[in-house]
Amino acid sequence: MRLIPTRDESESLRQGILDFCAQVIPETTSGLERQGTMSDGDSIEFYHQLGQAGWIGRHWPEQYGGRNCSHLETFIIDEALGYARAPLSGYLLSVKVFGNTLMLFGTDKQKATYLPLITSGTAILCQGFSEPNAGSDFGSLSTRATRDGDDYVINGHKIWTSSAEVATHMYLAARTDPDAVKHRGISTFVLDMTTPGVTVNTFPTLGGGVINEVYFDNARIPAANLIGELNRGFHQAMRSLDLERSAMDRIGAARRALDDLSTHIHQEGSAPDGGRLADLPAVQEKMAELYGRMQVSRTFGYLIARRLDANEGASSEFSYGKLYIGLLSQAIADAAVDIIGPRAMFEYGAELAVNDGLLTALYRASPALTLAGGSSEIQKSIIAVRGLGLPK
Ligand SMILES: Cc1cc2nc3c(=O)[nH]c(=O)nc-3n(C[C@H](O)[C@H](O)[C@H](O)COP(=O)(O)OP(=O)(O)OC[C@H]3O[C@@H](n4cnc5c(N)ncnc54)[C@H](O)[C@@H]3O)c2cc1C
């Protein structure tokens, strides 16, 4: 079976997104230019226009603002958005992580409330899972949700919360039964970020963007905001993390970086001896290797889309995809700095910067790409256990 879509399947969608982005990105993303991976940034204005143009959540039913289209279609859209360097952090958390989880575990009322707000580009979600002592070991989280009448009262501290500085809501994991075995006492909620008792602190990152920590001091959530079954949140969150790892946007962004590097090699590059970069065997070999790995990454990505569309299970495939694209993005950034040479030191705005300094910025951002969404070590252990049936 063919996995990567044919031109017939993808070209009009892809071109539609590229045209939309060419028009909207320049007027909505000012200030994000220095960001290493634009797709890790946020522009509320861009997100809103993306929703208004009908590009968000098209695989959801029409009653929720979607278009009943295939997962394949949304994967093509995400790849094109990544290629266009759209700011996508909140979009991905809203659609892939929260919205898709709500489709699986939410009540009809929750779906009817939140999904149309997402498809219209109005509600933007962040994901409150990680804590100072609970990252890879998610089951150790200690933020408490204590039932009090019709509410849950939240106390605790989340870190590495991408997009919390712009989010309207948080998809929150908290401990609801402190006496249960650690994986069994966790539940998930949707929280309005304007709730009294919620404090967001924002920090700059190496990649040129920002990241947040969030404190909860007796913040109250209506009990109706519980998602899925009480104390079954660990299982749901694992599914959400799987969905987060279908990284077509990152594949698109990496493909763009590789194409930009290729353009530099063809058009401007000169080797240290004055010859052309394009003639150097080492450069040719490196580019051939990276383009080959890129096709493997795309194959993993579209395998997941086709599995989801066929209602076939996908599990360790998400981790293969995430592992592969994280390592590949770092390899492209390393190769770009090697091939560009000293001019790789120049950043956005500098006269001598190659490709507006974007490949250099990717180099700064790339260490985080094998951590965010679950580290490479954790992906390997998921593949070993779930994919290969090896013991835990
Ligand atoms: C840019 C960025 C954005 C993020 N955005 C969010 C977000 O929006 N929401 C959110 O909830 N979280 C977010 N995170 C957190 C991310 O999910 C965690 O950083 C990640 O799960 C690792 O957890 P940790 O940082 O606590 O590291 P640790 O779990 O302490 O791991 C440290 C190192 O030890 C290794 N390690 C840990 N356990 C094992 C093991 N059992 N076997 C082998 N090696 C192991 C890890 O691979 C890693 O290299 C983000 C992180 C980054 C970097």
The ligand as an SDF file (V2000), in Angstrom:
LIG
                    3D

 53 58  0  0  0  0  0  0  0  0999 V2000
   10.2660   22.6590   24.5690 C   0  0  0  0  0  0  0  0  0  0  0  0
    9.4740   21.8340   25.5250 C   0  0  0  0  0  0  0  0  0  0  0  0
    8.0950   21.9810   25.5500 C   0  0  0  0  0  0  0  0  0  0  0  0
    7.3300   21.2380   26.4610 C   0  0  0  0  0  0  0  0  0  0  0  0
    5.9740   21.4410   26.5110 N   0  0  0  0  0  0  0  0  0  0  0  0
    5.2390   20.7910   27.4610 C   0  0  0  0  0  0  0  0  0  0  0  0
    3.8280   21.0760   27.6020 C   0  0  0  0  0  0  0  0  0  0  0  0
    3.2610   21.9010   26.8730 O   0  0  0  0  0  0  0  0  0  0  0  0
    3.1440   20.4400   28.5740 N   0  0  0  0  0  0  0  0  0  0  0  0
    3.7320   19.5260   29.4020 C   0  0  0  0  0  0  0  0  0  0  0  0
    3.0490   18.9600   30.2550 O   0  0  0  0  0  0  0  0  0  0  0  0
    5.0690   19.2250   29.2910 N   0  0  0  0  0  0  0  0  0  0  0  0
    5.8180   19.8420   28.3490 C   0  0  0  0  0  0  0  0  0  0  0  0
    7.1760   19.5850   28.2260 N   0  0  0  0  0  0  0  0  0  0  0  0
    7.7950   18.6410   29.1620 C   0  0  0  0  0  0  0  0  0  0  0  0
    8.2740   17.3580   28.5160 C   0  0  0  0  0  0  0  0  0  0  0  0
    7.1900   16.4890   28.2860 O   0  0  0  0  0  0  0  0  0  0  0  0
    9.3000   16.7700   29.4960 C   0  0  0  0  0  0  0  0  0  0  0  0
   10.4300   17.6270   29.4700 O   0  0  0  0  0  0  0  0  0  0  0  0
    9.7100   15.3830   29.1310 C   0  0  0  0  0  0  0  0  0  0  0  0
    8.6390   14.4920   29.3020 O   0  0  0  0  0  0  0  0  0  0  0  0
   10.9030   14.9200   29.9970 C   0  0  0  0  0  0  0  0  0  0  0  0
   10.5920   15.0830   31.3590 O   0  0  0  0  0  0  0  0  0  0  0  0
   11.5880   15.8530   32.3300 P   0  0  0  0  0  0  0  0  0  0  0  0
   11.9240   17.1630   31.7070 O   0  0  0  0  0  0  0  0  0  0  0  0
   10.9930   15.8650   33.6910 O   0  0  0  0  0  0  0  0  0  0  0  0
   12.9100   15.0000   32.3370 O   0  0  0  0  0  0  0  0  0  0  0  0
   13.1590   13.6450   33.1400 P   0  0  0  0  0  0  0  0  0  0  0  0
   11.9550   12.7880   33.0890 O   0  0  0  0  0  0  0  0  0  0  0  0
   13.7140   13.9940   34.4700 O   0  0  0  0  0  0  0  0  0  0  0  0
   14.2720   12.9870   32.2410 O   0  0  0  0  0  0  0  0  0  0  0  0
   15.6190   13.4820   32.2200 C   0  0  0  0  0  0  0  0  0  0  0  0
   16.4350   12.5730   31.3090 C   0  0  0  0  0  0  0  0  0  0  0  0
   16.4120   11.2410   31.8360 O   0  0  0  0  0  0  0  0  0  0  0  0
   15.9340   10.3350   30.8560 C   0  0  0  0  0  0  0  0  0  0  0  0
   15.0640    9.3220   31.4780 N   0  0  0  0  0  0  0  0  0  0  0  0
   14.0680    9.5350   32.3680 C   0  0  0  0  0  0  0  0  0  0  0  0
   13.4620    8.3630   32.6750 N   0  0  0  0  0  0  0  0  0  0  0  0
   14.0650    7.4060   31.9420 C   0  0  0  0  0  0  0  0  0  0  0  0
   13.8730    5.9960   31.8040 C   0  0  0  0  0  0  0  0  0  0  0  0
   12.9330    5.3470   32.4810 N   0  0  0  0  0  0  0  0  0  0  0  0
   14.6900    5.3280   30.9400 N   0  0  0  0  0  0  0  0  0  0  0  0
   15.6580    5.9770   30.2410 C   0  0  0  0  0  0  0  0  0  0  0  0
   15.8910    7.3210   30.3380 N   0  0  0  0  0  0  0  0  0  0  0  0
   15.1040    8.0230   31.1610 C   0  0  0  0  0  0  0  0  0  0  0  0
   15.1110   11.1490   29.8920 C   0  0  0  0  0  0  0  0  0  0  0  0
   15.0610   10.5530   28.6160 O   0  0  0  0  0  0  0  0  0  0  0  0
   15.8560   12.4740   29.8810 C   0  0  0  0  0  0  0  0  0  0  0  0
   16.9230   12.4190   28.9690 O   0  0  0  0  0  0  0  0  0  0  0  0
    7.9570   20.2990   27.3260 C   0  0  0  0  0  0  0  0  0  0  0  0
    9.3580   20.1470   27.2690 C   0  0  0  0  0  0  0  0  0  0  0  0
   10.1150   20.8990   26.3940 C   0  0  0  0  0  0  0  0  0  0  0  0
   11.6080   20.7040   26.3760 C   0  0  0  0  0  0  0  0  0  0  0  0
  1  2  1  0
  2  3  1  0
  2 52  2  0
  3  4  2  0
  4  5  1  0
  4 50  1  0
  5  6  2  0
  6  7  1  0
  6 13  1  0
  7  8  2  0
  7  9  1  0
  9 10  1  0
 10 11  2  0
 10 12  1  0
 12 13  2  0
 13 14  1  0
 14 15  1  0
 14 50  1  0
 15 16  1  0
 16 17  1  0
 16 18  1  0
 18 19  1  0
 18 20  1  0
 20 21  1  0
 20 22  1  0
 22 23  1  0
 23 24  1  0
 24 25  2  0
 24 26  1  0
 24 27  1  0
 27 28  1  0
 28 29  2  0
 28 30  1  0
 28 31  1  0
 31 32  1  0
 32 33  1  0
 33 34  1  0
 33 48  1  0
 34 35  1  0
 35 36  1  0
 35 46  1  0
 36 37  1  0
 36 45  1  0
 37 38  2  0
 38 39  1  0
 39 40  1  0
 39 45  2  0
 40 41  1  0
 40 42  2  0
 42 43  1  0
 43 44  2  0
 44 45  1  0
 46 47  1  0
 46 48  1  0
 48 49  1  0
 50 51  2  0
 51 52  1  0
 52 53  1  0
M  END
$$$$
